[in-house]
Amino acid sequence: MKTLVIVESPAKAKTINKYLGPDYIVEASIGHVKDLPREGLSIDVEEDFRATYEIIRGKEDVVKRLQQLAERCSEVFLATDPDREGEAIAHHIAQEISPRNSRIRRVLFNEITKAGVTAAMNAPRDIDQDMVHAQEARRVMDRLIGYK
């Protein structure tokens, strides 16, 4: 069974796939897959500022493909960018694919070289929830200030 690696960029996917070889499928999310809905506030200020996210219009096919690939693979590595946005993207992808494959780990590619990719694949970790919360707090503030 193959291993799925999810990155943000199709160009990165192509390069990383060459480094990892035939036992891996490298697929791109093409950035964020979930966001606050365009309509309405989508922040429950009475419930600890809980945000309601949805799949971004036009990304349904990307999410469906990632779900289908995750189902067919032994494990999934989320290799989105190593910043808070990338961590949030990884978190949202994990939410969407975990019902089909719960063997999900996070890897950070600090450089897209064979050595950098190999080092990252040998050091998987969990999603950093503190970074996810930091991105969400920024997104909530953007919405509260911008919407009002």
Disulfide bonds with the S-S distance in Angstrom:
none
